[in-house]
Amino acid sequence: MKKILSFVTTECSLDNRLALIYFLNLSDYLFTLVLISSGLFIEANPLLSLNIDGLGGFLAKCILPLLLIFYIRSRFVNNPTKHIFAAKLMLDILLCFYFFINCFHLFWLSYTVMIFI
C-alpha cells in the first residue's frame, strides 16, 4: 500500500498533469484566436471576449495560468501528501474539460477550413 501511495503522490505525476493542463490551455487560446480571426465565431467567455486578441487576453490565458501552476506546484512540493487525492481529482476534471474544449475547437476549425476551401 505504501508503494501505491508513494507512486500516486509523486511530483512527477503532478508535474505531468500540470504541464498537460498548461499545454491544453495554450492550445485553447491559439485555437480561439484562429477561429475568431475567421470572422465566423466569437469568444464565448464574457470576461475574455473584451480583449482576447490583445495584451489582456495574452496575460489572462498565458501568463496568469503559468504563475498559478508554479504556485500550485510549490504548495505540493512543500506538503505532498496533504489532500493529494482531491487535488489530483480536480486536476483530472480540469484535464477532461480542456480536452473537450480543444476537441470542440478542432471540430470547428476543420469546419471553417472546409467552408473556405
Secondary structure, DSSP 8 states (H G I E B T S, - for coil): -HHHHHHHT-HHHHHHHHHHHHHHHHHHHHHHHHHHHTTS---S-TTTTTSTTSHHHHIIIIIHHHHHHHHHHHHHHHSTTTTHHHHHHHHHHHHHHHHHHHHHHHHHHHHHHHHH-
